[in-house]
């Protein structure tokens, strides 16, 4: 998130760990813009803040064509800011998966060739496999499975036309910030063939359980035993 607080520290850490696959987490809601408010006055307030409501933002971006030029410039500005880091762009996705919004996805595919975007996340989290792994939170899981399945069906041919790749499937969305060790271990024991992406938010504070899952010796043992290869998007 190139306009978030602490992004310079994240870039510094990435430079010291060149094997990481670092991508751009595009922010067009619930966060800060790269451009000044005077340049995109219909998108942000005077504090550089996009609105927080996904529903409100989604409807405005879809039904107000007058916003598209400002959106195009903001997408380009965030990609340009990433380029200034000198890091290799491994992939692109969006905060709250805004990149799958039809209007935003079109802008992303248009920018793909110019900025060297070769991988964009298709947030397809297999519901049936999730049901076998864990239960509960059914309203959230069923609604998100339905919404994102529809968005991905629409997005898939557009990405292929733009020659942009994505993982075969993405796990973790339907967990709603509960990608803990138990979930990851069960997932790895049932992981299907092909490329899979794990969707999580590891941190030392609010999502410590997701960090612990990623560094768990038990998780590492399963990866080794099942000969699961850990790769970046650019390696696929």
C-alpha positions in Angstrom: 0.0 0.0 0.0 2.2 2.7 -1.3 0.3 5.6 0.4 -0.1 3.9 3.8 1.9 4.9 6.8 5.0 2.8 7.2 5.3 1.9 3.6 8.9 3.1 3.4 9.8 0.6 6.2 8.1 -2.1 4.2 10.1 -1.2 1.1 13.3 -1.3 3.2 12.5 -4.7 4.5 11.7 -6.0 1.0 15.1 -4.8 -0.3 16.8 -6.8 2.5 14.8 -9.9 1.5 15.1 -10.1 -2.3 13.5 -13.5 -2.5 10.1 -12.1 -1.5 7.4 -11.6 -4.1 6.3 -8.0 -3.4 3.1 -6.7 -5.1 1.0 -3.6 -5.1 -2.0 -3.6 -2.9 -4.1 -1.0 -4.8 -6.1 1.3 -2.5 -9.2 3.0 -3.9 -11.4 2.8 -0.7 -10.8 2.8 3.0 -7.3 4.3 2.7 -5.2 7.1 1.4 -4.6 8.2 -2.2 -1.3 8.8 -3.9 -2.5 11.9 -5.7 -3.4 15.2 -4.0 -7.1 15.8 -3.3 -7.0 18.7 -5.7 -6.1 16.2 -8.5 -8.9 13.7 -7.7 -11.5 15.9 -5.8 -14.4 13.5 -6.5 -12.6 10.5 -5.0 -11.1 11.7 -1.7 -11.6 14.2 1.0 -9.0 16.9 1.9 -7.2 14.4 4.1 -6.4 12.2 1.1 -9.0 9.6 2.4 -11.2 7.5 0.2 -14.7 6.6 1.7 -14.8 3.5 3.9 -18.0 2.0 2.6 -17.4 -0.7 0.0 -21.1 -0.5 -1.2 -21.1 3.2 -1.6 -17.7 3.2 -3.4 -18.7 0.3 -5.6 -21.9 1.9 -6.8 -20.2 5.3 -7.5 -17.4 3.7 -9.5 -19.9 1.7 -11.5 -22.6 4.3 -12.2 -20.6 7.5 -12.5 -18.5 7.4 -15.7 -17.2 10.9 -14.8 -15.0 9.4 -12.1 -13.1 7.1 -14.5 -10.4 9.6 -15.5 -9.6 10.4 -11.9 -9.6 6.7 -11.1 -7.3 6.0 -14.0 -4.8 8.7 -12.9 -4.8 7.4 -9.3 -4.2 3.8 -10.4 -1.3 5.0 -12.5 0.0 7.1 -9.7 0.1 4.1 -7.3 1.9 2.0 -9.9 4.4 4.7 -10.6 5.1 5.1 -6.9 5.8 1.4 -6.7 8.2 1.7 -9.6 10.2 4.3 -7.7 11.1 1.7 -5.1 13.1 -0.3 -7.7 11.4 -3.5 -6.5 10.2 -6.0 -9.0 6.4 -5.9 -9.3 5.4 -9.5 -8.5 1.6 -9.1 -8.6 -1.3 -6.7 -8.2 -4.4 -6.9 -6.1 -6.7 -4.5 -4.3 -7.6 -3.4 -0.8 -10.9 -5.2 0.0 -10.5 -6.8 -3.5 -11.5 -3.6 -5.2 -9.4 -4.6 -8.2 -12.2 -7.1 -9.1 -14.7 -4.2 -9.5 -15.6 -4.1 -13.2 -14.5 -0.5 -13.6 -11.3 -0.9 -11.7 -10.4 -4.2 -13.4 -10.6 -2.5 -16.8 -8.2 0.2 -15.6 -5.8 -2.4 -14.2 -5.8 -4.5 -17.4 -5.2 -1.3 -19.4 -2.2 -0.4 -17.2 -0.9 -4.0 -17.2 1.4 -3.7 -20.3 2.6 -0.2 -19.4 3.7 -1.1 -15.9 4.6 -4.7 -16.4 1.7 -6.2 -14.4 1.8 -9.9 -15.2 -0.2 -11.3 -12.3 -3.5 -10.1 -10.8 -5.4 -12.0 -8.1 -8.6 -13.8 -9.0 -10.1 -14.2 -5.5 -11.7 -17.7 -6.1 -11.9 -19.4 -2.7 -13.4 -22.9 -3.2 -16.5 -23.1 -1.0 -16.9 -26.9 -1.0 -13.3 -27.5 0.1 -13.7 -24.9 2.8 -16.7 -26.6 4.1 -14.7 -29.8 4.5 -11.9 -28.0 6.3 -13.9 -25.8 8.7 -17.4 -24.6 9.6 -19.3 -21.7 11.1 -19.8 -18.1 10.0 -22.1 -19.4 7.2 -23.7 -16.1 6.2 -20.4 -14.4 5.6 -18.9 -17.4 3.8 -21.8 -18.1 1.6 -22.4 -14.5 0.6 -18.7 -13.9 -0.1 -18.4 -17.1 -2.1 -21.3 -16.1 -4.3 -20.2 -12.5 -4.8 -16.6 -13.3 -5.6 -17.5 -16.3 -7.8 -19.6 -13.9 -9.9 -16.8 -11.3 -10.0 -14.2 -13.8 -11.0 -16.3 -15.4 -13.8 -16.6 -11.9 -15.2 -12.9 -11.1 -14.7 -11.3 -14.3 -16.0 -11.7 -13.7 -19.7 -10.6 -10.1 -19.4 -7.4 -11.1 -17.7 -6.7 -13.7 -20.3 -7.3 -11.3 -23.1 -4.8 -8.9 -21.4 -2.3 -11.9 -21.0 -2.4 -11.5 -17.2 -2.0 -14.6 -15.1 -3.4 -15.6 -11.7 -3.3 -18.5 -9.3 -5.7 -21.3 -9.9 -7.4 -20.6 -6.5 -7.1 -18.4 -3.4 -7.6 -19.7 0.1 -8.4 -17.6 3.2 -11.0 -15.1 2.0 -13.9 -17.2 3.4 -12.1 -17.4 6.8 -12.6 -13.7 7.5 -9.3 -13.1 9.2 -9.2 -16.5 10.9 -6.4 -18.1 8.9 -4.9 -19.7 12.0 -2.6 -22.7 12.3 -5.4 -25.2 12.5 -7.0 -24.0 9.3 -3.6 -23.9 7.4 -2.7 -27.4 8.5 -6.1 -28.8 7.4 -5.8 -26.9 4.1 -2.3 -28.2 3.3 -3.3 -31.8 3.9 -6.1 -31.3 1.3 -4.4 -28.9 -1.1 -5.3 -29.7 -4.7 -2.9 -29.8 -7.6 -1.9 -26.5 -9.2 -1.0 -23.0 -8.0 -2.8 -21.8 -4.8 -2.5 -18.5 -3.1 -3.0 -18.1 0.7 -4.9 -14.9 1.6 -4.0 -13.7 5.1 -3.0 -10.7 7.2 -0.1 -11.6 9.4 0.9 -9.0 12.0 2.3 -8.8 15.5 -0.8 -7.2 16.9 -4.3 -7.6 15.6 -3.7 -10.8 13.5 -1.0 -12.5 15.5 -2.7 -15.8 15.0 -2.2 -15.5 11.3 1.5 -14.7 11.7 1.9 -17.7 14.0 0.3 -19.9 11.4 2.8 -18.9 8.7 5.9 -19.6 10.9 4.5 -22.7 12.6 6.9 -25.7 12.7 3.9 -28.0 12.2 2.9 -26.1 9.0 6.5 -26.4 7.8 6.5 -30.1 8.5 3.4 -30.6 6.4 4.9 -28.5 3.5 8.0 -30.6 3.6 6.3 -34.0 3.9 3.8 -33.3 1.1 6.5 -31.7 -1.1 4.6 -28.5 -1.5 6.6 -25.9 -3.4 6.6 -22.3 -2.1 6.7 -19.8 -5.0 6.1 -16.2 -5.9 3.7 -15.2 -8.6 6.6 -14.5 -11.0 7.8 -18.1 -10.6 4.6 -19.6 -11.9 
